[in-house]
Amino acid sequence: MAGGFGATTTTDEVLDAIDLTGKRYLVTGVSAGLGVETARALVAHGASVIGAARDLAKAEAATAEIGAAAGPGSFDLIELDLASLASVRAAADRLLADGRRFDAVIANAGIMATPEGRTADGFELQFGTNHLGHFLFVNQIAPLIVDGGRFVSLSSGAHHFSDIDIADPNFETMPYDPWLAYGAAKTANALFAVEFDRRHRARGIRAASVHPGGINTELGRYMSEEAQATLAAAIAEMQASGQGFAFKSVPQGAATSVWAATVADPAEIGGRYLEDCHVAETVEAQSVGFGVRSYALDAERAKLLWDKSEELVGERF
């Protein structure tokens, strides 16, 4: 299925000889890193892409070359602050009013290992931004995904750090830890894809979560020195134990998202967790280097998280 793709495959290698003319995609988080590269690769191969970002000025600067070299493709921006449900609803309303359909939605935006904080609506910052913002946004625009389309949710190998405590996702009773909160949010991203896939596969829409790999991007810009030291120690431990952890380039990191959204077999990736342009192996030992923990694919927990998320955002889907 993967066509020989692997950890070092780039976005352009995934799309080699693929013509996406007439296809339309939405990518969140296009102000830096993986989001910019994901959008660039899709547009370069003929697609029309809507990029969503909180800071439009920053996104315009980061994506200026995409629009300039669009060729048959096109690129446009929409404002979306995932840490504000009002902003999420405004962005969704704008897209729904426009009415044009998407072949895939890629929920790429995210923050990592931040100091303790709250969103505009009072949710724990990482859970609220990485999961709840996308949960509300993607569900509101779900009618715009074409039959047979795809939803790609960016998770992370850091889901190994922590399952999501569905009873206390906002760390209201347990002590806050930036890496446990990040791991929980990334587990939530994977579980969201599991339940979204179950609910929409009757229309041929398939959803999957993605571990892009370790990439030096702006994702870690909010990390404290302590959080950075914890990450460095974890990476050193993995390398010392022979787990083979290696950083990827940005085009390599974005490749699995592009693969999942365009050329992967939808029947094989639906409801699954993907890494290195293939379906990941389920593992029970903790490792952010490879594999997916079973709790991140648990169908019953995915349903419970969906119900809790509906309760928190105040809408049912």
C-alpha positions as CSV (number, residue, x, y, z in Angstrom):
1,M,0.0,0.0,0.0
2,A,2.7,2.4,0.9
3,G,4.4,2.1,-2.5
4,G,7.8,1.8,-0.9
5,F,7.3,4.9,1.2
6,G,8.9,5.2,4.6
7,A,10.4,7.5,7.2
8,T,12.5,9.5,4.8
9,T,9.8,9.9,2.1
10,T,9.0,13.6,1.3
11,T,5.8,15.2,0.3
12,D,6.9,15.6,-3.3
13,E,7.8,11.9,-3.5
14,V,4.4,11.0,-2.2
15,L,2.8,13.1,-4.9
16,D,5.2,12.2,-7.7
17,A,3.3,12.1,-11.0
18,I,0.0,12.8,-9.0
19,D,-2.2,15.5,-10.6
20,L,-4.5,17.1,-8.0
21,T,-6.1,19.6,-10.3
22,G,-9.7,20.0,-9.4
23,K,-9.1,18.7,-5.8
24,R,-9.7,21.0,-2.8
25,Y,-8.2,20.8,0.6
26,L,-8.3,22.6,4.0
27,V,-5.2,22.6,6.2
28,T,-5.1,24.2,9.6
29,G,-1.9,25.7,11.1
30,V,-0.4,27.2,7.9
31,S,1.8,29.9,9.6
32,A,4.9,27.7,10.0
33,G,6.4,24.3,9.6
34,L,4.3,21.3,8.6
35,G,1.2,23.2,7.7
36,V,3.1,25.4,5.2
37,E,4.8,22.4,3.7
38,T,1.6,20.4,3.5
39,A,-0.2,23.3,1.7
40,R,2.8,23.9,-0.6
41,A,3.0,20.3,-1.8
42,L,-0.8,20.1,-2.5
43,V,-0.9,23.4,-4.4
44,A,2.3,22.5,-6.3
45,H,0.5,19.4,-7.7
46,G,-2.5,21.4,-8.8
47,A,-4.8,21.5,-5.8
48,S,-6.8,24.4,-4.4
49,V,-6.0,24.8,-0.7
50,I,-7.6,26.9,2.0
51,G,-5.1,27.5,4.8
52,A,-6.4,28.3,8.3
53,A,-4.3,30.3,10.8
54,R,-4.7,32.3,14.0
55,D,-2.2,35.0,12.9
56,L,-3.1,36.0,9.3
57,A,-0.1,38.4,8.9
58,K,2.3,35.7,10.0
59,A,0.6,33.1,7.7
60,E,0.6,35.5,4.7
61,A,4.4,35.9,5.1
62,A,5.0,32.2,5.6
63,T,2.9,31.2,2.6
64,A,3.8,34.0,0.2
65,E,5.7,31.7,-2.1
66,I,2.9,29.2,-2.3
67,G,0.5,31.7,-3.9
68,A,3.2,33.1,-6.2
69,A,4.0,29.6,-7.6
70,A,0.5,28.2,-7.6
71,G,0.4,27.2,-11.3
72,P,-2.9,25.4,-11.8
73,G,-3.5,25.3,-8.1
74,S,-4.6,28.1,-5.8
75,F,-4.1,29.1,-2.1
76,D,-6.2,31.3,0.2
77,L,-6.2,32.0,3.9
78,I,-9.0,32.0,6.5
79,E,-8.6,33.2,10.1
80,L,-9.0,30.5,12.7
81,D,-8.1,30.7,16.4
82,L,-8.6,27.2,17.8
83,A,-8.3,28.6,21.3
84,S,-11.5,30.5,20.9
85,L,-14.8,28.8,20.1
86,A,-16.2,32.1,18.8
87,S,-13.4,32.2,16.3
88,V,-13.9,28.6,15.4
89,R,-17.6,29.1,14.8
90,A,-17.0,32.3,12.7
91,A,-14.5,30.4,10.5
92,A,-16.9,27.5,10.0
93,D,-19.8,29.8,9.2
94,R,-17.7,31.6,6.6
95,L,-16.8,28.3,4.9
96,L,-20.4,27.0,5.1
97,A,-21.7,30.2,3.5
98,D,-19.2,29.8,0.7
99,G,-20.4,26.3,0.2
100,R,-17.5,24.8,-1.8
101,R,-16.6,21.2,-0.9
102,F,-13.3,19.7,0.3
103,D,-11.8,16.4,-0.7
104,A,-9.9,16.3,2.6
105,V,-9.5,18.3,5.8
106,I,-6.1,18.1,7.5
107,A,-6.2,19.2,11.2
108,N,-2.5,20.1,11.4
109,A,-2.4,23.1,13.9
110,G,-1.3,22.6,17.4
111,I,0.8,23.7,20.4
112,M,3.1,21.6,22.5
113,A,4.1,21.3,26.2
114,T,3.0,24.8,27.1
115,P,3.1,26.2,30.6
116,E,-0.3,25.9,32.3
117,G,-2.9,28.1,30.7
118,R,-6.5,28.4,29.6
119,T,-8.3,29.0,26.3
120,A,-10.7,31.9,25.9
121,D,-13.5,29.5,27.0
122,G,-11.6,28.2,30.1
123,F,-10.4,24.9,28.8
124,E,-6.9,23.6,29.5
125,L,-4.8,25.2,26.8
126,Q,-3.4,22.2,25.0
127,F,-6.6,20.1,25.2
128,G,-8.7,23.1,24.2
129,T,-6.6,24.1,21.3
130,N,-5.3,20.8,19.9
131,H,-8.6,18.8,20.4
132,L,-11.7,20.9,21.2
133,G,-11.0,23.6,18.7
134,H,-10.6,21.1,15.9
135,F,-13.5,18.9,17.2
136,L,-15.9,21.8,16.9
137,F,-14.4,23.2,13.6
138,V,-14.2,19.9,11.8
139,N,-17.7,18.7,12.9
140,Q,-19.2,22.0,11.8
141,I,-17.7,21.8,8.3
142,A,-18.2,18.1,8.0
143,P,-21.1,18.6,5.5
144,L,-18.5,20.2,3.2
145,I,-16.4,17.1,2.9
146,V,-17.2,15.3,-0.3
147,D,-18.6,11.7,-0.2
148,G,-15.5,9.6,-0.3
149,G,-13.4,12.3,1.2
150,R,-10.9,12.2,4.1
151,F,-10.2,13.7,7.5
152,V,-6.6,13.7,8.8
153,S,-6.0,14.4,12.4
154,L,-2.4,15.2,13.5
155,S,-1.6,13.2,16.6
156,S,1.9,12.5,17.8
157,G,4.1,9.8,19.2
158,A,3.8,11.8,22.4
159,H,0.4,10.2,22.9
160,H,2.5,7.5,24.5
161,F,3.1,9.9,27.4
162,S,-0.5,9.9,28.5
163,D,-4.0,8.6,27.9
164,I,-6.8,11.2,28.1
165,D,-8.6,11.4,31.4
166,I,-12.1,11.9,30.1
167,A,-13.4,12.7,33.5
168,D,-10.9,15.5,34.0
169,P,-9.5,16.6,30.6
170,N,-8.9,20.1,31.8
171,F,-6.7,19.2,34.7
172,E,-9.1,20.7,37.2
173,T,-8.3,18.1,39.9
174,M,-5.0,16.5,39.0
175,P,-1.7,18.4,39.0
176,Y,-0.7,20.0,35.7
177,D,2.2,18.6,33.8
178,P,3.0,20.0,30.3
179,W,4.0,16.7,28.8
180,L,1.1,14.7,30.3
181,A,-1.2,17.4,29.0
182,Y,0.3,17.3,25.6
183,G,0.2,13.5,25.5
184,A,-3.4,13.5,26.5
185,A,-4.3,16.0,23.8
186,K,-2.5,14.0,21.2
187,T,-4.4,10.9,22.4
188,A,-7.6,12.9,22.0
189,N,-6.6,13.8,18.4
190,A,-6.3,10.1,17.6
191,L,-9.5,9.1,19.3
192,F,-11.4,11.9,17.5
193,A,-10.3,10.3,14.2
194,V,-11.5,6.9,15.3
195,E,-15.0,8.1,16.1
196,F,-15.3,10.5,13.2
197,D,-14.4,7.6,10.9
198,R,-17.1,5.4,12.4
199,R,-19.7,8.2,12.1
200,H,-18.9,9.2,8.5
201,R,-17.8,6.0,6.7
202,A,-21.3,5.4,5.4
203,R,-20.6,8.4,3.1
204,G,-17.3,6.9,2.2
205,I,-15.4,9.5,4.3
206,R,-12.5,7.9,6.1
207,A,-10.5,9.5,9.0
208,A,-7.1,8.7,10.3
209,S,-4.6,10.1,12.8
210,V,-1.0,10.8,11.9
211,H,2.3,10.9,13.8
212,P,4.5,13.1,11.6
213,G,7.8,12.2,13.5
214,G,10.2,14.4,15.3
215,I,10.7,17.7,13.4
216,N,12.4,20.9,14.5
217,T,9.6,23.4,13.9
218,E,8.0,26.2,15.9
219,L,5.8,23.7,17.6
220,G,8.0,23.8,20.7
221,R,8.1,27.6,20.9
222,Y,6.1,27.8,24.1
223,M,8.1,25.1,26.0
224,S,9.7,26.1,29.3
225,E,13.4,25.2,29.9
226,E,12.2,22.3,32.1
227,A,10.0,20.9,29.3
228,Q,12.8,21.2,26.8
229,A,15.1,19.3,29.1
230,T,12.5,16.6,29.6
231,L,12.2,16.2,25.9
232,A,15.9,16.1,25.3
233,A,16.3,13.4,28.0
234,A,13.6,11.3,26.5
235,I,15.2,11.5,23.0
236,A,18.6,10.6,24.4
237,E,17.1,7.6,26.2
238,M,15.4,6.4,23.1
239,Q,18.6,6.7,21.0
240,A,20.6,5.0,23.7
241,S,18.1,2.1,23.9
242,G,18.4,1.5,20.1
243,Q,14.9,2.7,19.2
244,G,16.4,4.5,16.3
245,F,14.8,7.9,16.9
246,A,16.0,10.4,14.3
247,F,14.7,13.9,13.5
248,K,13.0,14.4,10.1
249,S,13.1,17.3,7.7
250,V,9.9,19.3,7.3
251,P,9.1,17.8,3.9
252,Q,9.6,14.3,5.5
253,G,7.4,15.2,8.5
254,A,4.5,16.4,6.3
255,A,4.7,13.4,4.0
256,T,2.4,11.1,6.0
257,S,-0.3,13.8,6.2
258,V,-0.2,14.3,2.5
259,W,-0.1,10.6,1.9
260,A,-3.2,10.0,4.1
261,A,-5.1,12.9,2.5
262,T,-4.4,11.9,-1.1
263,V,-3.0,8.5,-2.2
264,A,-3.3,6.1,0.7
265,D,-5.9,3.4,0.4
266,P,-8.9,4.8,2.4
267,A,-10.1,1.3,3.4
268,E,-6.8,0.5,5.0
269,I,-6.2,3.8,6.8
270,G,-9.8,4.4,8.1
271,G,-9.9,4.6,11.9
272,R,-6.1,3.9,12.1
273,Y,-3.0,5.7,13.3
274,L,-0.3,6.3,10.7
275,E,3.4,7.0,10.7
276,D,6.1,7.0,8.1
277,C,3.5,6.6,5.3
278,H,2.0,3.4,6.6
279,V,-0.4,2.1,9.2
280,A,1.4,1.9,12.6
281,E,1.8,-1.2,14.7
282,T,0.0,-1.4,18.0
283,V,2.5,-1.6,20.8
284,E,2.1,-1.6,24.6
285,A,5.6,-0.5,25.6
286,Q,6.0,3.3,25.9
287,S,8.0,4.8,23.1
288,V,7.5,8.1,21.2
289,G,9.7,6.6,18.4
290,F,7.2,4.3,16.8
291,G,3.9,2.5,17.2
292,V,0.5,3.4,18.7
293,R,-0.8,2.5,22.1
294,S,-4.1,0.6,22.1
295,Y,-5.9,3.2,24.2
296,A,-5.4,5.7,21.4
297,L,-7.5,3.5,19.1
298,D,-10.1,2.3,21.6
299,A,-13.5,2.6,20.0
300,E,-15.4,2.8,23.3
301,R,-13.2,5.5,24.7
302,A,-13.5,7.4,21.4
303,K,-17.3,7.5,21.8
304,L,-16.9,8.6,25.5
305,L,-14.5,11.4,24.4
306,W,-16.9,12.5,21.7
307,D,-19.8,12.8,24.2
308,K,-17.6,14.7,26.6
309,S,-16.4,17.0,23.8
310,E,-20.0,17.7,22.7
311,E,-20.8,18.6,26.3
312,L,-17.8,21.0,26.6
313,V,-18.4,22.9,23.3
314,G,-22.2,22.9,23.9
315,E,-23.2,21.3,20.6
316,R,-24.2,17.8,19.4
317,F,-23.2,16.4,16.1
